[in-house]
Every structure is written in C-alpha cells, then in structure tokens.
Amino acid sequence: MVKLFTAAIALTDLKETGGVLSDLVQMVGAPLVILAVCGVALWRTARWLRPWVELVLKSHLKFVDGTSEKLDNLCAAVEQQSETISSHTASVNRLVNHLERKAG
C-alpha cells in the first residue's frame, strides 16, 4: 500500500516532465488520481485472490454440508437412545412395582 501512495504522490511531481499523467493530475486533481490508483490496485488484488477465495468457499460449503449430515445422524441416534432409555425405565418401574407387591 505504501508503494501505491508513493507512486500516486510521485504522479503529482510529473508537472515538470509533462505527459498524460501530469495532464490527468492537473485535470482531476491528485486526490482523485490517488483514489483511482487505489481502486485499480484493489480490483487487481481481488482478481488475483478470486481462485483462492472460490476454493476456500467451496471447501467451507463441503465442510458445512458434511457437518450438517453428521449432525442429522447424531440427532437420530440421540432420539433412538432416548426411546431406548424410556423403554428401560418403564421396564424397571414394572419390575420395582412387581417386587413391591411380592414383598409387601
């Protein structure tokens, strides 16, 4: 970023040498030229990063889908365990009632 600002500031020094850039600086002003240089730099950086961002996004979506599937399987297993525990609890309660009747 420092190089960009240095280059943009150097554009303002082109008044002595003349040329298209010095005309541009004189026509629209140094702040707008600096803004344009930063915009072009951001655009080129975004173009350069796009393949990596797409790869990371695709990997993340694959991870989220896999995690969602595993979570669904885990929820199903918890429901089955809950039913099994309820069934065992009912059986134990019947046994306790039977033993209480026999004992008392």
N, C-alpha and C positions, 0 to 999 in steps of 0.2 A: 504494500500500500504506500509505503514511504517513497518508493521509486515512482509510483504514479503521480504523487503530489509533486515530487521533484521535477518530473517530466512536464507536468502541467504548468508549474511555475516557470520552467525554462521556456515554455511557449510564449510567455509574456516578454521574454528577453529577445525575441525574434524581430522586434521592431527595427533594429539596426540592419539586420541581414535581409529583410523583406521576404516575400514568399506568400504562399497560400495560407499557412498557419498564422502568420502575423496579421494578414488581412482578416482572417476569421476572428482572431482575438480582438482586433480593433472593431469589427462589426458587431459581435455579440457580447463581448466582454470576457475577461478572464474567468470569473466565477462560473459562467455557463460552459466555457470550454473545459474547465476542471470537472464540472458535473458530467459533461458528455464523456470525458475520458474515463471517469469512474464507472459510468453506465456501461460503456463498451467493455471495460475490464470485468465487470460483474457478469455481463452477458457471456463473454468468452469463458469465464470460470464456470458458469452454470452449464455451458455446453460441454466443457471438459469433464465435469463431475457427473453428468447425466447417466452414463452407463453404470457407474458405481452406485448411484442412488437407486436406479432401477433394480440392480442386483440385490441391494440391501432390502428394498421394499418387497421384492418377490420372495426373498428368504424369510422376511418377517411374516408375510402373509402365510407362507407354508408352515412356519412355526406356530402361528396362531391357530390355523386350521387343525394341525396335529394336536395341539393342546386342547382345543375345544372337543375334539373326538375323544381324547383320553379322559377329559372331564365328564363327558356324557357316559362313558363306560364306568367311571368311578361312581357317578350318581346312581346308575343302575345297580351296581354292586352294593352300595350303601342301602338302597331300598330293599334288596333281597336279604341283606343281613338284618335289617330292621324287622322284616316279616319273620325271619327265622328266630330272632330273639323273642318276638311276641309269641310265636308258637311255643317256644320252650318255656316261656314264662307261664303261659296258660297250662301247659303240661305240669309244671312244677306246682302251680296253685292247686290243680286237681289232686296231685299226689299228697300235698300237705293237707287238703281237706279230707282225703281218704284216711290218712294216718290219724288225723284228729278224731275222726269218727270211730276208728278202731280203738284208739287209746281211751277215748272218753265216753 
